[in-house]
Amino acid sequence: MTEQQQQQRLQQQQNHHEHQQQQNHHQHPQQQNHHEHQQQQNHHEHQQQQNHHEHQQQQNHHEHPQQQNHHEHQQQPQLLVLVGSPRRDGNSASLADAVRRGAAEGGAQVKLRFLDDYIAGFLRDCRTCRLPNGECGIEDRFRTLFLEDFLPAQGVVFCSPVYWYGLSAQTKAWFDRTFCYYAASYPDSEQVIRGMTGKRIGLALASEETYPGASLGIVHQVQEYARYTHSEFVGFVRGVGNRRGEVARDPGFPAADAERLGREFFARRYTDYRLDTPRSGSAWPQGD
């Protein structure tokens, strides 16, 4: 190879090298721009994910108190207070309101109902007045009270004046009318029986007379109802009074006892032994 050929070849290599550098220089900004674009895109996606995560946390924080409140609401026991007096401001109503206050203070959900608002008639012959669909034919609101308030409740307190050494007609009618729904002729009687079973039961009575025997028949009746329905008769309060609200002057402080009954209603210790019931030798074991 001549010297002139060598110089030409060297010049070609140099030109190729410069061309390659120019090409690389042209490609590098594109790669750099692509890299910067990719970084921006990744940053944007990361920001979106972070914003979504923060939004999800805020949403969970907003929903959590609602779920917690719903859970706490579900955990509260339900107490139904039934008033069998026709007087809204009478002595039975006063004791009922004391029970309500105490139960609410103790953390229960409380409903107070006057039986006069729901019961318009006594029990009839179900064979003649039951409707074709099995429902009770008496046109009043007892069905609503019984199915929607009583059955879902874990406890019920009956509040009644003492009339002729027995319950008021309204309260007695309540017990009688339950037959329409636990009788086998009612389509959902099995479900009703399950709802009637295993409640906590309380009783508050107002009487004019002070002697103990005035209310013994009622106490016995409610006790037998509790046993019949496998329920627990956890407390009884009696106040003495005749005029409206006079029970507040009873020196035995029945209103305070009624309030305490409500407050302790779902926590009171209950025992009803049989001969073969396993039990401790102490009525109040240590720790109770």
C-alpha positions, 0 to 999 in steps of 0.5 A, spaced: 500 500 500 502 506 497 503 512 502 497 516 498 493 510 499 494 509 507 493 517 508 486 516 504 484 510 508 486 514 515 482 520 512 476 515 511 477 512 518 477 519 521 471 521 517 467 515 520 469 516 527 467 524 526 460 521 523 459 516 529 460 522 534 455 526 531 450 520 530 451 519 537 451 526 539 444 526 535 442 520 539 444 522 546 439 528 547 433 523 545 435 518 550 436 523 555 429 526 553 426 519 553 429 518 560 427 524 563 420 523 560 420 516 563 422 519 570 417 524 570 412 519 568 414 514 574 414 520 578 407 522 576 404 514 577 408 514 584 404 521 586 397 518 583 399 511 587 401 516 594 394 520 593 390 514 592 393 511 598 392 517 602 385 518 600 384 510 602 386 512 609 382 518 609 376 514 607 377 508 612 378 513 617 371 516 615 368 509 615 371 506 621 368 511 626 361 509 623 363 501 623 365 502 630 359 506 632 355 500 628 358 495 632 357 498 639 350 499 637 349 492 635 353 490 642 348 494 646 342 489 650 335 491 648 330 493 654 323 493 653 319 497 658 311 496 658 307 500 662 300 497 663 297 503 666 292 508 663 295 514 666 301 517 663 303 521 669 301 516 674 305 512 679 307 506 674 309 510 669 314 514 674 317 507 676 317 505 668 321 512 667 326 510 673 327 504 670 328 507 663 333 512 666 337 507 669 338 502 663 340 507 659 345 509 664 347 502 664 348 502 656 342 499 654 338 501 648 331 502 651 324 502 649 318 505 653 311 503 651 304 504 654 300 498 652 294 503 651 297 505 645 297 498 642 292 493 645 284 495 643 281 488 645 282 482 649 284 475 647 278 471 643 277 464 640 283 464 635 279 458 631 273 463 629 277 470 628 284 468 625 285 470 618 286 466 612 293 467 612 294 465 619 294 472 622 290 475 628 284 478 626 284 483 632 285 490 629 290 494 633 297 495 634 299 489 638 302 485 633 307 491 632 309 491 639 310 484 640 313 482 633 318 488 632 319 491 640 318 485 644 321 479 640 328 482 639 329 485 646 333 481 650 329 483 656 323 486 658 320 490 665 313 490 666 310 496 670 303 495 672 298 498 678 295 493 682 288 492 681 284 487 685 291 484 687 292 483 680 295 486 674 291 491 670 287 489 665 292 492 659 298 488 662 294 481 663 291 482 656 298 483 653 300 476 656 294 473 653 294 476 646 301 472 646 298 466 645 295 468 638 303 468 635 306 462 639 300 457 638 301 452 632 296 455 628 300 461 627 305 460 621 311 463 624 310 460 631 316 456 632 320 463 630 316 466 635 317 461 641 325 462 640 324 469 640 320 469 647 325 464 650 331 466 654 329 473 656 331 477 662 324 479 666 323 485 671 317 487 674 315 494 677 308 495 681 305 501 684 299 499 689 295 503 694 296 498 700 303 497 704 302 490 706 306 485 703 301 480 700 298 485 696 303 484 690 304 476 692 300 474 686 303 478 681 310 476 683 308 469 683 305 470 676 311 473 673 315 468 676 311 462 673 311 466 666 319 466 666 320 459 668 315 457 662 319 461 657 326 459 660 327 466 662 330 469 668 326 473 673 332 478 675 328 483 679 322 486 683 320 493 685 314 496 689 312 503 690 306 505 694 302 511 692 295 513 690 295 520 687 299 521 681 306 521 682 305 520 689 310 514 689 315 519 689 314 520 697 314 513 698 320 513 704 322 506 701 325 510 695 322 505 690 324 510 684 331 509 686 330 502 686 327 502 680 333 506 677 338 501 680 334 495 677 334 498 670 342 500 671 344 493 673 338 489 669 343 485 664 349 484 670 345 482 676 346 475 678 341 470 677 340 463 680 334 458 681 337 452 683 334 445 683 335 439 687 341 436 683 343 443 680 351 443 681 353 449 685 358 453 690 357 452 697 357 460 697 351 464 695 356 470 693 363 466 690 369 471 691 370 475 685 362 477 684 
